[in-house]
């Protein structure tokens, strides 16, 4: 049984950060499909941005819709929300990205810290601190969609360091992909 946990430790870290995200945002977890955090003017603006981009994707298809958004210079932080909105209602789509911002921030920081210090407990704590820092909690609940998505930064740094250490093409591609995600999310 311990081999199972060792082999799939990243999966369990992901599950634990997901559980913490649900606990720390407890009231929202009960209304996952019907409400989003805050509820002020910024919320309505974010939902309107997501819905307008989602309509472009629906009308043109996913790939052509993305190119249409790029031509209109609307390829930004609301694209992942719009893609999810094709499959879920607007509240669920927003809340999936909301929760993933915490989970992936923790996981990315855990992997980055583990890469440098080789201590799982300290890495786990670093992931918790970065993921649930007051700045991140505030930006997420205040519906600042751009600054809420800090989760790509540790992944970018991790693969950039791995690339400069080993000069492997896959690390270059992964660093570039996460850099693109940083650009996309402002």
LINQUI-V290103 format. One record per run of one state. SS is the DSSP state (a for helix, b for strand, c for the rest). FROM is the first residue (numbers start at 0). TO is the last residue. Records with the same first field share a line. If there is no record, write none. Layout:
SS->FROM-TO + FROM-TO
//
This chain:
c->0-0 + 7-7 + 24-24 + 30-39 + 60-60 + 71-77 + 85-88 + 117-118 + 131-132 + 141-143 + 148-149 + 166-167 + 184-185
a->1-6 + 8-23 + 25-29 + 40-59 + 61-70 + 78-84 + 89-116 + 119-130 + 133-140 + 144-147 + 150-165 + 168-183
//
